Each structure stands twice: as structure tokens, then as C-alpha cells.
């Protein structure tokens, strides 16, 4: 009987075509609440295990789980966010956090921003900028300036030559500050600016 992998280690199986597939959870879809599954393929089980481990390590370096900050004081919420390498922007003049964007349990990149609303009538919206054609470094600056969060997917994210090929919310659309925009990266040769 094959060894069962522990929670959080992903799963590995041999496909009918002879290749090995490693699957892992890359986060939670904030609209449906369902896990986002990703996979890696390899010719051997050993290679698959190595690719799976590398993919999960990359995800861990880039993303962190959004904490539940609703009900905390503004100061406590800011400190909790900072402990996870996240920024917190307080919107409103209340003492306690009434709502947050993104919601708890989602994934955002380390260094991302959580918008904390302390008034019931506080609402801040921003226009989504054009991310297509930008490098990862450029994306971080643009997203931060716009008050948005981004989620990365696509080609090897450690490669400096990758650029955004698509974005989940189109340029110019009004969204709440702190919204997560999913960006797909490919090698720069494959991007039409």
C-alpha cells in the first residue's frame, strides 16, 4: 500500500499516459470558497516529488493566508497584519474593525495590503490599472500604488523575464480597495503588450 502524504504535502499519482502528476492547493477561490488546485507533471515519481515540493515552496515564499481581523481594535489588527508581513490600511474613524478586504482565509502576496473598515459607511474604491506586459517587480509597485492586491500564477515565478499575459479584472473597472487581481505570468516573448 502506498504511503499516505500528510495534509499540506500535496498528492502524487501516476497517470494513464505514464507521467506522474503532483497536485497541491494553491489557495481558496474567494468567490466560491473552494480550493484552487494546481498540478505539476514529470516523467518519474522522484522528479514529480521534487517539482511538487519546489512549487509549494515558491507559493509559500510569495503568498500568505489572510487573517481574520474583524472585531479587533485597529491597533491589534495592524500588528497582526505586520506579523504576517502584510500591510494594513485603516479606512474610517471607528475603534474596531467591522469588515476587511480581502476576506479571511484567502491568499495574498506577502507585502500585500488588507483594507480594514472601522465605520459602516466607509467605502473606498479604485480603478484597476493595466497589468498586462508588466514584470513582477513593476506589478508590485503598480498594485501597491493603486491599493490593490495581486495573486500570481503561471510560468516559473522566480524567473525575472516573466511578464503578465492576463488579469482577472479588466483595466479601468472600479473595485473596492484591497481587491485581489489574479495575474497570469508567461515568458516575456509570449506577451503582446
C-alpha positions in Angstrom: 0.0 0.0 0.0 1.4 3.4 -0.9 2.5 5.8 1.8 -0.2 8.5 2.5 1.1 12.0 2.3 0.3 14.4 5.2 -2.1 17.3 4.9 -0.4 20.2 3.1 2.1 18.0 1.3 0.1 17.6 -1.9 -0.6 14.3 -3.6 1.2 12.3 -6.3 -0.2 9.8 -8.7 0.7 8.0 -11.9 -1.5 8.9 -14.8 -2.7 6.6 -17.6 -0.2 8.2 -20.0 2.7 7.1 -17.8 3.6 10.5 -16.5 3.5 11.4 -12.8 1.2 14.2 -11.6 1.7 16.1 -8.3 -1.3 18.2 -7.1 -1.5 20.8 -4.4 -3.8 23.5 -3.1 -2.7 27.0 -4.2 -5.3 28.9 -2.2 -9.0 29.4 -1.8 -11.2 31.0 -4.5 -12.7 33.9 -2.7 -15.9 33.9 -4.8 -16.8 30.2 -4.4 -14.9 29.3 -1.2 -13.5 26.2 -3.0 -9.8 25.2 -3.0 -7.7 26.2 -6.1 -5.9 23.1 -7.2 -2.6 23.3 -9.2 -0.5 20.5 -10.6 2.9 19.6 -11.9 3.9 16.9 -14.3 7.0 14.8 -14.6 8.4 11.6 -16.2 9.5 10.0 -12.9 8.0 9.9 -9.4 11.1 11.3 -7.9 11.1 14.3 -10.4 7.4 14.8 -9.7 8.1 14.9 -5.9 10.9 17.5 -6.4 8.7 19.7 -8.7 5.8 19.5 -6.3 8.0 20.5 -3.4 9.5 23.4 -5.3 6.1 24.6 -6.4 4.8 24.6 -2.9 7.9 26.3 -1.6 7.5 29.1 -4.2 3.9 29.5 -3.2 4.9 29.7 0.5 7.5 32.4 -0.3 5.0 34.5 -2.3 1.7 34.1 -0.5 0.3 34.2 3.0 -3.1 33.4 4.4 -5.3 36.5 5.2 -6.0 36.6 8.9 -9.5 37.3 10.3 -9.1 40.8 11.8 -12.8 41.7 12.1 -13.7 42.5 15.8 -10.1 43.5 16.7 -9.1 47.0 17.6 -7.4 49.0 14.8 -4.0 48.7 16.5 -4.3 45.0 17.2 -5.3 44.4 13.6 -2.4 46.4 12.2 0.0 44.5 14.5 -1.4 41.1 13.5 -1.1 42.0 9.8 2.5 43.2 10.3 3.4 39.9 12.0 2.5 38.1 8.7 4.4 40.6 6.5 1.2 42.3 5.4 0.3 46.0 5.3 -3.0 47.2 6.9 -4.8 50.3 5.7 -7.4 51.7 8.2 -10.4 53.3 6.5 -12.8 55.1 8.8 -12.6 56.6 12.3 -14.0 53.8 14.4 -12.2 51.8 17.1 -12.9 48.3 15.9 -12.6 46.6 12.5 -16.1 46.0 11.1 -15.0 44.4 7.8 -11.9 43.7 5.8 -10.9 43.2 2.1 -9.7 40.6 1.2 -11.7 38.3 3.5 -10.1 36.0 5.9 -8.6 32.7 4.7 -7.9 34.0 1.2 -4.3 34.2 0.0 -2.4 37.4 -0.8 1.3 38.0 -1.5 3.5 38.8 1.4 3.7 42.6 1.5 0.1 42.9 0.3 -2.4 45.2 1.8 -5.5 44.4 3.9 -8.1 47.2 3.9 -9.7 47.5 7.3 -13.0 49.3 7.6 -13.8 50.8 11.0 -17.0 52.6 10.0 -20.1 51.1 8.5 -20.2 53.8 5.8 -16.5 53.8 4.9 -16.0 52.5 1.4 -13.1 53.2 -0.8 -13.0 52.2 -4.5 -10.2 52.3 -7.0 -9.8 51.8 -10.7 -7.9 48.6 -11.9 -4.8 49.6 -13.7 -3.3 47.8 -16.8 -1.0 45.0 -15.5 -0.6 43.2 -18.9 3.0 43.4 -20.1 4.5 44.3 -16.7 7.2 42.4 -14.9 6.7 41.1 -11.3 8.6 44.0 -9.8 6.6 46.5 -11.8 3.3 44.8 -10.8 4.2 45.1 -7.1 4.7 48.9 -7.4 1.6 49.5 -9.5 -0.6 47.3 -7.2 0.7 49.0 -4.1 0.1 52.5 -5.5 -3.5 51.5 -6.6 -4.3 50.0 -3.2 -4.9 46.5 -4.8 -3.6 43.1 -4.0 -2.4 40.6 -6.7 -2.2 36.8 -6.9 0.4 35.3 -9.2 0.1 32.2 -11.4 1.7 30.9 -14.5 5.3 30.3 -15.6 8.1 29.8 -13.0 7.6 32.8 -10.8 11.3 33.0 -9.9 12.3 33.8 -13.5 12.9 37.6 -13.8 11.9 37.6 -17.5 8.3 36.7 -17.0 5.5 39.3 -17.7 1.8 39.5 -17.1 -0.2 37.9 -20.0 -3.7 38.3 -18.5 -5.5 39.8 -15.5 -8.7 38.6 -13.8 -10.4 42.0 -13.7 -10.1 44.3 -16.7 -8.3 47.6 -16.8 -10.4 50.6 -15.8 -13.1 48.7 -13.8 -14.0 50.2 -10.4 -13.4 47.8 -7.4 -13.0 48.1 -3.7 -9.5 48.9 -2.5 -7.8 45.7 -1.4 -9.4 43.6 -4.0 -7.3 40.7 -5.3 -6.5 40.8 -9.0 -5.2 37.4 -10.4 -2.4 37.8 -12.8 -1.0 35.1 -15.1 2.7 35.3 -16.0 4.4 33.9 -19.1 7.9 34.3 -20.5 8.2 37.8 -21.9 8.5 36.5 -25.5 4.9 35.3 -25.3 3.3 38.6 -24.2 1.6 41.0 -26.6 1.7 44.5 -24.9 
